[in-house]
Amino acid sequence: MKKNVLIPLTALLLLSACSSRYHTNQDKAPLRAPTELEMQDAKVTNEPKSVSAGRPYTVLGKHYAPMSDEKGFTQTGTASWYGRKFHGYYTSNGETFNMFDMTAAHKTLPLPSFVRVTNLQNNVSAIVRVNDRGPFHDDRVIDLSYAAAYKLGYHLQGTAEVKIEAITIDRKNPRLTYVQVAAGSSMENVQALAVQLSNKFELGTPIAFEDNLYKLRLGPILDDHTAQKVLQTLQEGEFNKAFLLYTEYEL
């Protein structure tokens, strides 16, 4: 008889750039230059963060933990760009990549977020919307869309030294934190665990049905200190794969 098993959630698995899902092995520039309209700075808005894209993940054997808040973030390093190979495919937060949009990929910034990227060689800047993960090369800090790289003037050489500065606006809602504890195929088992954890931590236990699994979360938790204590307690017990989720809306 097949048993219903309750399992800790694994980290989000991202496909690397060499994945066979793409129609070509080598990235290429588009057949035309971006227009002035396409190269206008991204409009900064106060968007809710993607819950799924905030999970820890592992690519090429390296572990990444996305930030919960980009406020005050700055970084310098090498930028690259991506274009035709990825055009029309999904980004890490479920949108469709368009090489003529002013967007970018970053390993750990919340998705979506907005940053000002400045080419340190010519001092040209652009505001882009970060909606993807990457680049998964140790010597690069951000991947810009072809349009953004064109605006910064490094589309021909492929890379440039840049400065990244996060742009934030005041949130309408406070940030809420949840701990994603476990997932299982049996609703009854997950509900039983929810009762146990609710009594232990005195927190809500929302259950979401995603990817054919019932996923148990604890929260919402309003402060980081409490969230970290709950997470540590769970990880020191039987839920060593538990992780934090951040959102501006109750789950």
N, C-alpha and C positions, 0 to 999 in steps of 0.2 A: 504494500500500500504506500502510495506517495505521501510523504509528510509535508505539511506546510512549515516552512522554515523561516524564522525571523533572522535577518542578516543585517549587520552594520552596512551603512551606505559607503560605497567606494567613491573616490574622488572623480570629478568630471574628467572624462577622457577626451582630449582634443586630438584631432587628426593633424599630423605634421604636413609640412608643405610638399613632401615627396609622395603624399598619398595618391593612390591610383584613381581616386574619384575625380581628379582633374583631367581635362581633355588634352593637356599637353604637359610635358615634363619641365620645360623651360618657360619662365615668365618673360613677357615681351611688352614693349610699349604699344599703345594703341596706334591705329593707322592715321589718326588725326590729332592735332593739338587741342587741349581743352579751351573752351571759350572764356571770355572775360566773365560772363555770367556764372559759369560753372566754377570759376576760381574765386568767387566772392567768399569772404569768411563765413564759416558756419555760424548760424544764429544761436547764441547761448540761451538755453531755456532750463527751467527747473523740472527735469524729467525724473520719474521714479526709476530707481536702479533695478537692473535685472537680478532676480533672486538666483536663478540657475548659474548665471555667469559670475556670481560672487563666491562660488564654492572653490575650495582648494582643488588643484588639479596637478597632474604629472604629465610632462611631455619629454620624450627622449631621456627618460630616467631622472629628470630634474623636477623637484617639487616647487610649486608656486602657490602662494597664499594671497589672493586679491585683497586690496585695501578696503576698509569699510568707509573711509572718507578721504577725499582727495584734497580737501582744503589745505592750502599752504604748500602743496607739493611742488617741488622743482627738481630738475634733473638735467644733466648735460651728458652728451655722448654722441654716438654715431646713429644717424637716421638712414634708413633705406626706403624703398618704395615698392609697391606691388600693383600689378596691372592686369593684362589680358588673361593670364592663367587663372586668376581667381574671380574675374568679372562674371557676375551672375550667380555665384555660389553663396551659400549662407555664411554669415559672420557668426562669431561666438555667441551673440545674443539673439540670433534667429532672424536677423535682417538680411537683405540681399546686398552683397557688395557691388558697388558701382565705382569703377575706377575714375569716373568724372565727378564724384561727390567729394566734398572736403571732409574726409574721414581718416581715421588712423587705427592702428592696432598697437596695443601695449600689453605687457605681460601681467601687470597687477593693478592698474587703475580700475576703479569701478566702471561698469558699463551700464548706460552710457555716461561719459563725462566730457568736459570740454577743456582743451589746452591751447595755449599760444605756443607755437613752435617757431624759433628764430634761427635762421641759418647764420652761424657765427662768422662765416667768411664774408658774406655780403650784407649782413644785418637786415635781411628781408624776413618779415614775420607773416604768419598765417594762423588763423584760428580754425581748429579742426574738432570734429566730434569723434571721440574714441568709442568704437562699437565692435571691436574685434580683439582677439588675443594674438600675440606675437610681438616682434619677430623672435624665433627661437634659435638665436645665435648669440653667444656670450658677448660678442663685441658690438652688438647693436641694441639700442634702447627703445626705438620706435620705428614702426613701418607706416609710412604715409601713403595715401592713395596717389595715383599717378598725377592727378590734377593738383594736389597739394605740393608734391615734389616739384612739379613744373613751376608753380608759383614761387617756390623758394629758390628755384634756379639750379637744382642739382639733378634734374631728370636725365641728363646725358651721362654724367659720371656715375650715377647710381647711388652714391652715399654722400653724406655731408655731416660735419660736426654741428650739433644743434643744442639749443637750450629749450627745455620744456617747462612751462609754467601753467599750473592748473588755474582755471577760471571758475569761480563758484558764485552763486547767488543764494540769498537766504531761502531756506526751505520753508514751505508752507506748513509742513507737518514734521513733527519730531521723528528722528530715525528710530526704528524699532529693531530689536535683535531677537532672533530665534536660534535655538539649538536644534539642528536636525540630528535625531538620535539614531533611528533605525528604520528599516523597511522590511516588509514581508508580504507574502502572497495571501495570507489569511487575515481578513478584517477582524475576526474575533480575537486572534492572538495579539494584533496590534492594539486593539481596544483594551484588552486586559493589561497590557504593558502601560498604556496611557493612564489607566486608573492608578497603577502602582506609582508611576513617576509624578502624577499630579498630586498624590497624597504626600510624597516625599519632598517635592520641591515647592509645592503650593503655587504652581504655575499652570497656565492653560496648556492643553495638549491637542492642538489642531492636527487633523489627519488629512493628508492630500493623496488622491489617487493619481499617480503619474507613472508612465512607462510600465503599466500593468503591475505596479506595486503600491501598497499602502504605506505612505511615508509619515512617520511620526515626528512632530516638532514640539518643542517646549517654548512657551513664550506667550505674548511678547515680553521682552525684558528691556527696560528703559535706560539702564546704565551699563557701561562696559565692564565695570568691576564685578557686578553680580553675574553678568553673562560669562565672564572668564572663570569665575568660581564654579558655576554650574557645569560648564564645559569640562573643567579639570576633574571634577568629581565623577562625571560620566566616563571620561577617558581613563581614569584610574581604576574604574570598575570593568564591566563587561562590554562597554561601548567605546572602544578605543578609536573607532572611526567617526565618532560624532564630530560635527563641525558647526561653525556659526553661519547664519544667514542674516542679511541686512535688508531692510525694506522700510519704506515710508508709510506703508499701509498694512493693516492687520491681515494676516493670512487666514 
